[in-house]
């Protein structure tokens, strides 16, 4: 899972792909130039690195994700739980709720998730 950790700049790059995929590598270069002030070589270097790590693919000049943003977020969340709370969601929620009062809407959403996943 640690292969999916991204630095701030890598995450901004990944978000561009997730938000615009599928896109050609030329379109990605243009986007990175506009949004990140990157040169073509920087874009291709970071793309190659993230492709090697299994996050994206560049086939026939078309860039797409191998892992959706939701899947990526789920992996990062699980890794955080594993490293910080020994994989315990209840321990995380207890720590979180001790610092921030949950709204009625948040409690209802959590209850809905619990009910959907009861099994």
FIKOL-678685 format. One line per field, with one value per atom (N, C-alpha, C): residue in three letters; z, x, y; residue number from 1. Coordinates in nm, 2 decimals, padded with zeros to 4 digits. Each point is the difference from the previous one (the first is absolute). Layout:
res: c(ALA; ...)
Z: c(Z; ...)
X: c(X; ...)
Y: c(Y; ...)
n: c(NUM; ...)
***
This chain:
res: c(UNK; UNK; UNK; UNK; UNK; UNK; UNK; UNK; UNK; UNK; UNK; UNK; UNK; UNK; UNK; UNK; UNK; UNK; UNK; UNK; UNK; UNK; UNK; UNK; UNK; UNK; UNK; UNK; UNK; UNK; UNK; UNK; UNK; UNK; UNK; UNK; UNK; UNK; UNK; UNK; UNK; UNK; UNK; UNK; UNK; UNK; UNK; UNK; UNK; UNK; UNK; UNK; UNK; UNK; UNK; UNK; UNK; UNK; UNK; UNK; UNK; UNK; UNK; UNK; UNK; UNK; UNK; UNK; UNK; UNK; UNK; UNK; UNK; UNK; UNK; UNK; UNK; UNK; UNK; UNK; UNK; UNK; UNK; UNK; UNK; UNK; UNK; UNK; UNK; UNK; UNK; UNK; UNK; UNK; UNK; UNK; UNK; UNK; UNK; UNK; UNK; UNK; UNK; UNK; UNK; UNK; UNK; UNK; UNK; UNK; UNK; UNK; UNK; UNK; UNK; UNK; UNK; UNK; UNK; UNK; UNK; UNK; UNK; UNK; UNK; UNK; UNK; UNK; UNK; UNK; UNK; UNK; UNK; UNK; UNK; UNK; UNK; UNK; UNK; UNK; UNK; UNK; UNK; UNK; UNK; UNK; UNK; UNK; UNK; UNK; UNK; UNK; UNK; UNK; UNK; UNK; UNK; UNK; UNK; UNK; UNK; UNK; UNK; UNK; UNK; UNK; UNK; UNK; UNK; UNK; UNK; UNK; UNK; UNK; UNK; UNK; UNK; UNK; UNK; UNK; UNK; UNK; UNK; UNK; UNK; UNK; UNK; UNK; UNK; UNK; UNK; UNK; UNK; UNK; UNK; UNK; UNK; UNK; UNK; UNK; UNK; UNK; UNK; UNK; UNK; UNK; UNK; UNK; UNK; UNK; UNK; UNK; UNK; UNK; UNK; UNK; UNK; UNK; UNK; UNK; UNK; UNK; UNK; UNK; UNK; UNK; UNK; UNK; UNK; UNK; UNK; UNK; UNK; UNK; UNK; UNK; UNK; UNK; UNK; UNK; UNK; UNK; UNK; UNK; UNK; UNK; UNK; UNK; UNK; UNK; UNK; UNK; UNK; UNK; UNK; UNK; UNK; UNK; UNK; UNK; UNK; UNK; UNK; UNK; UNK; UNK; UNK; UNK; UNK; UNK; UNK; UNK; UNK; UNK; UNK; UNK; UNK; UNK; UNK; UNK; UNK; UNK; UNK; UNK; UNK; UNK; UNK; UNK; UNK; UNK; UNK; UNK; UNK; UNK; UNK; UNK; UNK; UNK; UNK; UNK; UNK; UNK; UNK; UNK; UNK; UNK; UNK; UNK; UNK; UNK; UNK; UNK; UNK; UNK; UNK; UNK; UNK; UNK; UNK; UNK; UNK; UNK; UNK; UNK; UNK; UNK; UNK; UNK; UNK; UNK; UNK; UNK; UNK; UNK; UNK; UNK; UNK; UNK; UNK; UNK; UNK; UNK; UNK; UNK; UNK; UNK; UNK; UNK; UNK; UNK; UNK; UNK; UNK; UNK; UNK; UNK; UNK)
Z: c(00.00; 00.00; 00.00; 00.06; 00.00; -00.13; -00.11; -00.13; -00.04; 00.07; -00.04; 00.08; 00.08; 00.07; -00.10; 00.00; -00.09; 00.07; -00.04; 00.05; -00.05; 00.05; -00.04; -00.15; -00.06; -00.14; -00.08; 00.04; -00.07; 00.01; 00.11; 00.02; -00.09; -00.01; -00.09; -00.15; -00.03; -00.14; -00.02; 00.10; -00.01; -00.01; 00.08; -00.01; -00.13; -00.07; -00.14; -00.09; 00.02; -00.09; 00.04; 00.13; 00.04; -00.05; 00.01; -00.04; -00.15; -00.08; -00.15; -00.08; 00.06; -00.07; -00.08; -00.11; -00.07; -00.07; 00.00; -00.07; -00.07; -00.11; -00.07; 00.08; -00.02; 00.07; -00.04; -00.12; -00.04; 00.08; 00.02; 00.08; 00.15; 00.05; 00.13; 00.01; -00.10; 00.00; 00.01; -00.08; -00.01; 00.14; 00.06; 00.13; 00.10; 00.01; 00.10; -00.02; -00.13; -00.02; 00.05; -00.02; 00.05; 00.15; 00.05; 00.15; 00.09; -00.05; 00.09; -00.04; -00.11; -00.06; -00.03; -00.05; -00.03; -00.14; -00.03; -00.14; -00.04; -00.13; -00.05; 00.07; 00.01; 00.06; 00.14; 00.08; 00.14; 00.00; -00.09; 00.00; -00.04; -00.10; -00.04; 00.11; 00.07; 00.11; 00.11; 00.04; 00.11; -00.04; -00.13; -00.05; 00.00; -00.05; -00.01; 00.14; 00.10; 00.13; 00.06; -00.02; 00.05; -00.08; -00.12; -00.08; 00.05; 00.03; 00.06; 00.13; 00.08; 00.13; -00.01; -00.13; -00.02; 00.02; 00.01; 00.02; -00.13; -00.11; -00.13; -00.11; -00.12; -00.11; -00.12; -00.09; -00.12; -00.11; -00.07; -00.11; -00.12; -00.10; -00.13; 00.01; 00.10; 00.02; 00.07; 00.06; 00.07; 00.15; 00.08; 00.15; 00.07; 00.08; 00.08; 00.13; 00.10; 00.13; 00.00; 00.08; 00.03; 00.13; 00.08; 00.13; 00.00; 00.03; 00.00; 00.13; 00.00; 00.12; 00.12; -00.01; 00.11; 00.05; -00.09; 00.04; 00.07; -00.06; 00.06; 00.14; 00.02; 00.13; 00.10; -00.04; 00.08; 00.05; -00.09; 00.03; 00.10; -00.02; 00.09; 00.14; 00.00; 00.13; 00.08; -00.07; 00.06; 00.06; -00.08; 00.05; 00.12; 00.00; 00.12; 00.12; -00.02; 00.11; 00.05; -00.09; 00.04; 00.08; -00.05; 00.06; 00.13; 00.01; 00.11; 00.11; -00.04; 00.09; 00.00; -00.04; -00.01; -00.08; -00.10; -00.09; 00.06; 00.11; 00.07; -00.03; -00.08; -00.03; 00.13; 00.09; 00.12; 00.08; 00.01; 00.07; -00.07; -00.14; -00.07; 00.03; -00.01; 00.02; 00.14; 00.10; 00.14; 00.01; -00.06; 00.00; -00.07; -00.11; -00.08; 00.07; 00.05; 00.07; 00.13; 00.06; 00.13; -00.03; -00.12; -00.04; -00.07; -00.06; -00.08; 00.02; 00.04; 00.02; -00.14; -00.01; -00.12; -00.02; -00.12; -00.02; -00.01; 00.01; -00.02; -00.14; -00.10; -00.13; -00.01; 00.06; 00.00; 00.07; 00.11; 00.08; -00.08; -00.07; -00.09; -00.11; -00.06; -00.11; 00.05; 00.11; 00.06; 00.03; 00.05; 00.04; -00.13; -00.11; -00.13; -00.05; 00.01; -00.04; 00.08; 00.13; 00.08; -00.04; -00.01; -00.04; -00.14; -00.09; -00.14; 00.01; 00.09; 00.00; 00.11; 00.07; 00.10; -00.07; 00.05; -00.08; 00.07)
X: c(00.08; -00.08; 00.08; 00.12; 00.08; 00.04; -00.01; 00.03; -00.11; -00.11; -00.10; 00.01; 00.10; 00.01; 00.05; -00.06; 00.04; 00.03; 00.11; 00.03; -00.10; 00.00; -00.09; -00.01; 00.12; 00.01; -00.05; 00.04; -00.05; -00.15; -00.05; -00.15; -00.07; 00.05; -00.06; 00.01; 00.11; 00.01; -00.10; -00.01; -00.10; -00.14; -00.03; -00.14; -00.03; 00.10; -00.03; -00.04; 00.07; -00.03; -00.14; -00.03; -00.13; -00.11; 00.02; -00.10; -00.03; 00.10; -00.01; 00.01; 00.02; 00.02; -00.12; 00.02; 00.13; 00.05; 00.13; 00.05; 00.13; 00.03; 00.13; 00.11; 00.12; 00.12; 00.02; -00.03; 00.02; -00.10; -00.12; -00.09; 00.05; 00.06; 00.05; 00.12; 00.08; 00.11; -00.05; -00.10; -00.06; -00.06; -00.08; -00.06; 00.10; 00.11; 00.10; 00.08; 00.01; 00.06; -00.08; -00.13; -00.09; -00.02; -00.02; -00.04; 00.12; 00.11; 00.11; 00.13; -00.01; 00.12; 00.11; -00.03; 00.10; 00.03; 00.13; 00.04; -00.04; 00.01; -00.04; 00.08; 00.13; 00.09; -00.04; -00.04; -00.05; -00.13; -00.09; -00.13; 00.03; 00.08; 00.03; 00.08; 00.09; 00.07; -00.09; -00.09; -00.09; -00.11; -00.04; -00.10; 00.07; 00.12; 00.07; 00.01; 00.04; 00.02; -00.13; -00.11; -00.13; -00.06; 00.04; -00.04; 00.08; 00.12; 00.09; -00.06; -00.06; -00.05; -00.15; -00.05; -00.13; -00.12; 00.02; -00.11; -00.07; 00.08; -00.05; 00.06; -00.05; 00.06; -00.01; 00.10; 00.01; 00.02; -00.11; 00.00; -00.05; 00.09; -00.03; -00.02; 00.07; -00.01; -00.13; -00.07; -00.13; 00.03; -00.02; 00.03; -00.13; 00.00; -00.12; 00.05; -00.09; 00.04; -00.02; 00.08; -00.02; -00.07; 00.00; -00.06; -00.08; -00.13; -00.08; 00.03; -00.04; 00.03; -00.07; -00.12; -00.06; 00.08; 00.05; 00.08; 00.13; 00.06; 00.12; -00.03; -00.10; -00.04; -00.03; -00.06; -00.03; 00.13; 00.10; 00.12; 00.08; 00.00; 00.07; -00.07; -00.13; -00.07; 00.03; 00.00; 00.03; 00.14; 00.09; 00.14; 00.01; -00.07; 00.00; -00.05; -00.12; -00.06; 00.10; 00.06; 00.09; 00.12; 00.06; 00.12; -00.03; -00.11; -00.03; -00.09; -00.09; -00.10; 00.00; 00.11; 00.00; -00.12; -00.04; -00.11; -00.14; -00.01; -00.13; -00.08; -00.10; -00.09; -00.07; -00.05; -00.05; 00.10; 00.12; 00.10; 00.02; 00.00; 00.01; -00.12; -00.12; -00.12; 00.00; 00.04; 00.01; 00.09; 00.12; 00.10; -00.06; -00.06; -00.05; -00.11; -00.10; -00.12; 00.04; 00.11; 00.04; 00.05; 00.04; 00.05; -00.11; -00.09; -00.10; -00.14; -00.09; -00.14; -00.06; -00.06; -00.06; -00.14; -00.03; -00.13; -00.10; -00.13; -00.11; 00.01; 00.04; 00.01; 00.11; 00.12; 00.11; -00.03; -00.07; -00.04; -00.10; -00.09; -00.10; 00.07; 00.10; 00.08; 00.08; 00.06; 00.08; -00.09; -00.12; -00.10; -00.04; -00.02; -00.04; 00.10; 00.13; 00.11; 00.01; -00.02; 00.01; -00.11; -00.12; -00.12; 00.02; 00.06; 00.02; 00.11; 00.10; 00.11; -00.02; -00.11; -00.02; -00.02; 00.07; -00.02; 00.05)
Y: c(-00.12; 00.12; 00.13; -00.01; 00.12; 00.06; -00.09; 00.06; 00.10; 00.01; 00.09; 00.13; 00.02; 00.13; 00.10; 00.12; 00.10; 00.13; 00.07; 00.13; 00.10; 00.12; 00.10; 00.03; 00.01; 00.03; -00.12; -00.12; -00.12; -00.02; 00.04; -00.01; 00.10; 00.12; 00.10; -00.05; -00.06; -00.06; -00.11; -00.09; -00.11; 00.05; 00.11; 00.05; 00.06; 00.05; 00.05; -00.12; -00.11; -00.11; -00.05; -00.02; -00.06; 00.10; 00.13; 00.09; 00.01; -00.04; 00.02; -00.12; -00.12; -00.12; -00.05; -00.06; -00.03; 00.13; 00.01; 00.11; -00.04; 00.07; -00.03; 00.05; -00.06; 00.05; 00.15; 00.04; 00.14; 00.09; -00.04; 00.07; 00.01; -00.11; 00.01; 00.09; 00.01; 00.09; 00.14; 00.03; 00.13; 00.04; -00.09; 00.02; 00.03; -00.08; 00.01; 00.14; 00.04; 00.13; 00.11; -00.01; 00.11; 00.00; -00.12; -00.01; -00.01; -00.07; -00.03; 00.08; 00.07; 00.06; -00.09; -00.12; -00.10; 00.00; -00.05; -00.02; -00.14; -00.03; -00.13; -00.11; 00.02; -00.10; -00.04; 00.10; -00.02; -00.08; 00.03; -00.07; -00.15; -00.02; -00.14; -00.08; 00.07; -00.07; -00.04; 00.09; -00.04; -00.10; 00.01; -00.10; -00.13; -00.01; -00.13; -00.06; 00.08; -00.05; -00.05; 00.07; -00.05; -00.12; -00.01; -00.12; -00.12; 00.02; -00.11; -00.05; 00.09; -00.03; -00.05; -00.02; -00.06; 00.09; 00.13; 00.09; 00.04; 00.02; 00.04; -00.08; 00.01; -00.06; 00.09; -00.01; 00.08; -00.09; -00.03; -00.10; 00.07; -00.01; 00.06; 00.15; 00.06; 00.15; 00.05; -00.10; 00.03; -00.03; 00.10; -00.02; -00.03; -00.11; -00.04; -00.05; -00.01; -00.05; -00.15; -00.06; -00.15; -00.01; 00.11; 00.00; 00.13; -00.01; 00.12; 00.08; 00.12; 00.09; -00.06; -00.06; -00.06; -00.12; -00.08; -00.12; 00.05; 00.10; 00.06; 00.05; 00.08; 00.05; -00.11; -00.11; -00.11; -00.07; -00.02; -00.06; 00.09; 00.13; 00.09; 00.00; 00.00; 00.00; -00.13; -00.11; -00.13; 00.00; 00.05; 00.01; 00.09; 00.11; 00.09; -00.07; -00.07; -00.08; -00.11; -00.07; -00.10; 00.05; 00.11; 00.05; 00.08; 00.06; 00.09; -00.06; -00.08; -00.06; -00.15; -00.06; -00.15; -00.06; 00.08; -00.05; 00.01; 00.07; 00.01; 00.12; -00.02; 00.12; 00.05; -00.08; 00.06; 00.08; -00.04; 00.08; 00.14; 00.00; 00.12; 00.09; -00.05; 00.08; 00.05; -00.08; 00.05; 00.12; -00.01; 00.11; 00.12; -00.02; 00.11; 00.07; -00.08; 00.06; 00.07; -00.04; 00.07; 00.14; 00.03; 00.14; 00.08; -00.07; 00.08; -00.07; 00.08; -00.05; -00.03; -00.12; -00.04; 00.06; 00.05; 00.06; -00.12; 00.04; -00.10; -00.07; 00.08; -00.05; -00.10; 00.03; -00.09; -00.13; 00.01; -00.12; -00.09; 00.07; -00.07; -00.07; 00.06; -00.06; -00.11; 00.01; -00.11; -00.12; 00.03; -00.11; -00.07; 00.08; -00.06; -00.09; 00.04; -00.08; -00.13; 00.01; -00.12; -00.09; 00.05; -00.09; -00.06; 00.07; -00.06; -00.11; 00.02; -00.10; -00.11; 00.00; -00.10; -00.13; -00.10; -00.12; -00.12)
n: c(1; 1; 1; 2; 2; 2; 3; 3; 3; 4; 4; 4; 5; 5; 5; 6; 6; 6; 7; 7; 7; 8; 8; 8; 9; 9; 9; 10; 10; 10; 11; 11; 11; 12; 12; 12; 13; 13; 13; 14; 14; 14; 15; 15; 15; 16; 16; 16; 17; 17; 17; 18; 18; 18; 19; 19; 19; 20; 20; 20; 21; 21; 21; 22; 22; 22; 23; 23; 23; 24; 24; 24; 25; 25; 25; 26; 26; 26; 27; 27; 27; 28; 28; 28; 29; 29; 29; 30; 30; 30; 31; 31; 31; 32; 32; 32; 33; 33; 33; 34; 34; 34; 35; 35; 35; 36; 36; 36; 37; 37; 37; 38; 38; 38; 39; 39; 39; 40; 40; 40; 41; 41; 41; 42; 42; 42; 43; 43; 43; 44; 44; 44; 45; 45; 45; 46; 46; 46; 47; 47; 47; 48; 48; 48; 49; 49; 49; 50; 50; 50; 51; 51; 51; 52; 52; 52; 53; 53; 53; 54; 54; 54; 55; 55; 55; 56; 56; 56; 57; 57; 57; 58; 58; 58; 59; 59; 59; 60; 60; 60; 61; 61; 61; 62; 62; 62; 63; 63; 63; 64; 64; 64; 65; 65; 65; 66; 66; 66; 67; 67; 67; 68; 68; 68; 69; 69; 69; 70; 70; 70; 71; 71; 71; 72; 72; 72; 73; 73; 73; 74; 74; 74; 75; 75; 75; 76; 76; 76; 77; 77; 77; 78; 78; 78; 79; 79; 79; 80; 80; 80; 81; 81; 81; 82; 82; 82; 83; 83; 83; 84; 84; 84; 85; 85; 85; 86; 86; 86; 87; 87; 87; 88; 88; 88; 89; 89; 89; 90; 90; 90; 91; 91; 91; 92; 92; 92; 93; 93; 93; 94; 94; 94; 95; 95; 95; 96; 96; 96; 97; 97; 97; 98; 98; 98; 99; 99; 99; 100; 100; 100; 101; 101; 101; 102; 102; 102; 103; 103; 103; 104; 104; 104; 105; 105; 105; 106; 106; 106; 107; 107; 107; 108; 108; 108; 109; 109; 109; 110; 110; 110; 111; 111; 111; 112; 112; 112; 113; 113; 113; 114; 114; 114; 115; 115; 115; 116; 116; 116; 117; 117; 117; 118; 118; 118; 119; 119; 119)
***
